[in-house]
Amino acid sequence: MLAEAIAHLHGLDRRPDLVLLTGDLVDEGRPEEYAAARDILADLAIPCLVMPGNHDDREQLRAAFADHRYLPAQGALHYCVDDYPVRIVALDSCVAGKHHGAIDAAGLAWLRATLAADTRKPTLVLLHHPPFTSGIPYMDKYRYLDDQALAAVIGAATNVEAVLCGHVHRAMLRRWAGTMVCACPSTTTEIALQLRPDAKPQSWLGPPACMLHLWDAARGLITHVSHIGKFDGPYPFA
């Protein structure tokens, strides 16, 4: 399904400038899994940025993508890429051996300094775990927990166009910290949309999708959900 997602991006009528992989590149963080991921990603004809999710192993990911020079050589995998019209600030919200998200005081200080270094350029902030409650009880146990401290840092920066997340395997949107949080759907399984407090964990093979973020200096940021696969059509349009 990752290969199908890559083919989908290559087939768009306007090819993206950059692909953002917001974590969970593999399932169990094993070296052979990363080797398989690298083999598939070798077909991607678009630059990509990677970051860890709760199913990743930080050190194995760092080793597997050692040629990605934006990744720090040690410690948390926070980074800033400023080579595009929109600045990309990625946060490593993973806690070793756990599934919830958190960033320590040093990471928040790094984020504060990074955002303060340029208060004008449009910026996207990336982290794996959504910093809000989704309403899906078995996922909310594993969300980014201390959202208030993170919101204080991001809310102080007026040029953050959006915060992009993964983790829940569903498209979600929420106004938060003076900006918009967009959680991306999955290219594989979709977490079941169950809102009862006693709901049992489930996931399904839902329609795979990615998000396309279109930046224009005059119109700002527009985000689309782009479904992956073959569908009937086109039909007449009046």
Secondary structure, DSSP 4 states (H G I P E B T S, - for coil): -HHHHHHHHHTSSS--S-EEE-S-SSSS--HHHHHHHHHHHTT--S-EEE---TTS-HHHHHHHTTT-TTS-SSSS--EEE-SSSSEEEE---B-TT-SSB---HHHHHHHHHHHHT-SSS-EEEE-SS-SS--S-HHHHTTSBS-HHHHHHHHHT-TTEEEEEE-SSSS-EEEEETTEEEEE---SS-EE----STTPPP-EE----EEEEEEEETTTEEEEEEEE-S--S------
